[in-house]
Amino acid sequence: MTLDLSLSTKQSLDLSPTRTRTLEVVDKSNRLKSTSLGGKMVAEYWDNIFTAKERGKHVVWYNGTALNPIFQAAGLEWCHGEAFSARLAAMHLEGPAQQAGEEYGYIAELCSYARTHLGCAVMTQKGITEKQSGIVGMVDQDQLASKLPSPDFFVNAYAGCSTGQQWDAMTYRVFGKDFPIFNVSLPMIWGNKKDSGYLRGTEWEKTPLYVEEQLKKLIEFIEYQTKKPFDWDALSENMSYIKRASELRLEAMALCAAAPTPATYWDWVASIAPINFLPANQLLVDYFQAVKDEIQQRIVNNISAVQNERYRVYFDGIMNWNKLGFLTRKFAEFDVAVVAGRYTHDSFWQEPQLIDLDRPLLGMAQHYLICPINHGLKIMEELLLKRCDEYAIDGIAFHSTRTCRAMTNPQHILARTAERDRGIKSFSFEGDVADAAFYKDESLESGLVAMLESIDQQRAKV
């Protein structure tokens, strides 16, 4: 059949016979087995959080930056808002929380991480007061979303997203302003000076020092709240585990430059929770050692992550957590190996050499500032081209994340940069991080097919 695509492409594409699919599509993806251990670790982590109050623990709610090594050293239990929202979405249990948030007045265009977590706050608060306000009257209190323990205090440290600060401020209000809140300011790394670049230049040298001082104040705040002295030795120990886990993760990612790739972006998505917020300990190191070992063994045995890999794609955008398994199979169906991505490869302790165990706060501050939505365009372009070269990328899938403007804003310019400087084709599709209603399968499939046809035409000319 012939498909007339959008006006922007102005071309007709023959989708048969190579693009025609049978009604029963064979799953051509081959996910890593070792990541299932990460799922078990995450489930145990949340089960532990749910009993925090019964065990007399202080609980901190936070969003954005990975402050958990500090919380762990202080003996706290920590609840990362985005992580819990992503977990609910991945389990398709986000509905009650989002409905609670909507009934409280938060519109659907608000970041779905924030909307889900605020809904959880509403449900948790209702559980505390046991008031029958009617606000969430349709919500079953036995739902997972209502199980979060109430916070003893909030900490906000959000880079590159204006929603983050307001998110915690609104959560603070939901709880009647009864719990203290501490804000860490993380400035944008603009990168527009002559000497600027990724991890270099005077802007880069000075800004982390400002953040490091705030982290010292945060620790003073925590000491005041807990009435306990902070354990600096524990923080250094925590960061030693983070550093080793990160090194193993990066070594394993580098192995995926092999063609066909032994693991894909979706395996790294499954490994985000362990590196981002689980306790720093030997189990964390062992997890990433197991992931690396499996990838190395796959290379030895010539086992690929996608059957009949024909295209290598980079994924730009935050993960659509409702669709993790679906998208894994979807791209593989078209012989596409999604090898790397901005969210997985340029986030989450991705520069372990910056971690100094004798001065851990500086390395933490540096990592918080290199959040992938906290750079100016010049640095984002540099990172994109670097990843495309490292993994021999053929095309880019831009996930136009509906409620995350910070991630989506530069994507059209990045697409032009990749085409101009490397001749790399791309397409965009609609979706969201934690709201399945925004995903449009037709948008993904038509865009993906068009991009693959362009790559084929490009290859035919060589």
WOLINKA-V299328 format. One line per field, one symbol per residue. ss: DSSP state (a for helix, b for strand, c for the rest). psi: psi as a letter, one per 30 degrees, with the letter a starting at -180 (. if undefined). Layout:
# WOLINKA-V299328
ss=???
psi=???
This chain:
# WOLINKA-V299328
ss=cbbbcccccccbbbccccccccccccccbcccccaaaaaaaaaaaaaaaaccccccccbbbbbbcccaaaaaacccbbbbaaaaaaaaaaccccaaaaaaaaaacccccccaaaaaaaaaaaaaaaaaaccccccccccccccaaaccccccbbbbbccccaaaaaaaaaaaaacccccbbbbcccccbcccccccbccbcaaaaaaaaaaaaaaaaaaaaaaaaacccccaaaaaaaaaaaaaaaaaaaaaaaacccccccccaaaaaacaaaaaaccccaaaaaaaaaaaaaaaaaaacccccbccccbbbbbbccccaaaaaaaaaaaaaccbbbbbbaaaaccccccaaacccccaaaaaaaaaacccccbcaaaaaaaaaaaaaaccccbbbbbbbcccaaaaccaaaaaaaaaaaaccbbbbbbbccccaaaccaaaaaaaaaaaaaaaaaaaaac
psi=lkkjalfeehkkkjflfffkklejkkjglilkefffeeeeeeeeeeeeefgeefggkkkkkllckigeeeeeffglkkjjeeeeeeeeefghgfeeeeeeeeffgklffkkfeeeeeeeeeeeeeeeefgkiffehffkjfflefgfkkklflkkkikkgjfeeeeeeeeeeeegggfklkkkkkjlkjeggleglajglleeeeeefeeeeeeeeeeeeeeeeefhkkkjeeeeeeefeeeeeeeeeeeeeeefgfkklkflleeeeefgeeefeflkjaeeeeeefeeeeeeeeeeeeghklfkkhkfkkkkkkllkjffgeeeeeeeeeeggkjjelleeefhlihfifffjjffieeeeeeeeefgkfgglleeeeeeeeeeeeeeghkelkjjjijegieeeeegeeeeeeeeeeffgklllklkalegjfffkjeeeeeeeeeeeeeeeeeeeff.
